[in-house]
Amino acid sequence: MIEPAKRLQSVEEYYFSKKLREVNLLKTSGLPIINLGIGSPDLQPPQKVLTAITDSLTNPNAHKYQSYQGLLELREEMATFYREQFSVSLSPKTEVLPLIGSKEGILHISMAYLNEGDEVLIPNPGYPTYQSVTKLLGAKPVFYDLTEENSWFPDVLALERSDLSKVKLMWINYPHMPTGAKATYKLFEELVAFGKRNNILIINDNPYSFILNDNPKSILSIKGAKEVCIELNSLSKTFNMAGWRVGMVLGDEIYINNILKIKSNMDSGMFYGIQKGAIEALKCSEMWFISLNNVYEQRRALVWKLAEALNCKFDKKASGLFVWAKLPAFVKAEEFIDVILKNNHIFIAPGTIFGTQGEGYIRFSLCAPVEDIEEAIARVR
Ligand SMILES: Cc1ncc(COP(=O)(O)O)c(C=O)c1O
């Protein structure tokens, strides 16, 4: 056997990749599993997106390699989307880079900016990929705790007092996954100032802005933010296009060029039809968001009932695609979800997969039809 690279020792297979194998095995053995674990939208993308990809197939250029930077028309639409939704002005030629999902952006940004031994500020709880990518590159994750008491916001003063001499990047993610916390402009301002004072590149990962959130915000709307901030966004949740793999990174030309240097060595452009579909998605009117959120609102009301039936507490003001719920005191998250999986055949994500601060919490996804959630409530009761 050939020895794998040492970097493989720094990461484990992604939790969902492992756990879903177990869940699927239970399913194929005939158990009626209800999956409230993963945030993969089950709703359809807008119809005009589907028409655009189908129509694109007969274009003679559709099957060729595409531009590394994406079609200018796509970048223009992304810039328009940012201007209309967040009042952020971006040059489509230099400050917008389409990505094959925002997850790949996490790797590209990290590869463009981290040397071995550099330190990276990572939220705990937070999206596990920030940590695994950091470790794969031989850099060091430095976790900053988010707590319910502090509204799941970083304690910027405490960070400032710590040794930041090796810190190069800071990941933030508002609206926050898994807690659903929403940033304030004040928090963003504090973070921009913190980045400037300490020469740290702050990346706001922003894929949940349009789900159950009446006030979407971008960190790039803060004055002077482009000096030290970039933002990731994604069509996965906003337009139910998770499998299409369309994301974007936005920010100052210098940052975008450095990321493009990495990316253009990794892939050879996004499929033409996907870009045409993405263009149509970004042109959707406010009606799209209203009808999408109507569905999620209905589901969330039921998930709140399910959480109550499981004696959990949650914040009704939180946003996003999940309900983050606190278990009764002393109940361990992973033990709890294993019992619910075994006894009630309901899969819920344990908070611990997002970090130690997730102990005592579980995360319900809203990506399941009301019938499934009603059935889950009936099973628990
Ligand atoms: C916080 C966060 N960032 C990024 C992603 C990746 O999204 P994409 O589908 O754009 O790669 C996810 C997906 O679940 C996420 O929860």
PDBQT file of the ligand as one rigid body, heavy atoms in Angstrom, charges set to zero:
ROOT
HETATM    1  C1  LIG A 401     -21.714  28.249   6.615  1.00  0.00    +0.000 C 
HETATM    2  C2  LIG A 401     -21.617  27.597   5.287  1.00  0.00    +0.000 A 
HETATM    3  N1  LIG A 401     -20.721  28.047   4.414  1.00  0.00    +0.000 NA
HETATM    4  C3  LIG A 401     -20.578  27.497   3.202  1.00  0.00    +0.000 A 
HETATM    5  C4  LIG A 401     -21.357  26.430   2.812  1.00  0.00    +0.000 A 
HETATM    6  C5  LIG A 401     -21.137  25.830   1.456  1.00  0.00    +0.000 C 
HETATM    7  O1  LIG A 401     -22.087  26.235   0.552  1.00  0.00    +0.000 OA
HETATM    8  P1  LIG A 401     -21.939  25.964  -1.010  1.00  0.00    +0.000 P 
HETATM    9  O2  LIG A 401     -23.035  25.045  -1.365  1.00  0.00    +0.000 OA
HETATM   10  O3  LIG A 401     -22.043  27.304  -1.665  1.00  0.00    +0.000 OA
HETATM   11  O4  LIG A 401     -20.596  25.360  -1.251  1.00  0.00    +0.000 OA
HETATM   12  C6  LIG A 401     -22.314  25.906   3.691  1.00  0.00    +0.000 A 
HETATM   13  C7  LIG A 401     -23.118  24.743   3.282  1.00  0.00    +0.000 C 
HETATM   14  O5  LIG A 401     -23.812  24.103   3.980  1.00  0.00    +0.000 OA
HETATM   15  C8  LIG A 401     -22.447  26.510   4.966  1.00  0.00    +0.000 A 
HETATM   16  O6  LIG A 401     -23.337  26.051   5.857  1.00  0.00    +0.000 OA
ENDROOT
TORSDOF 0
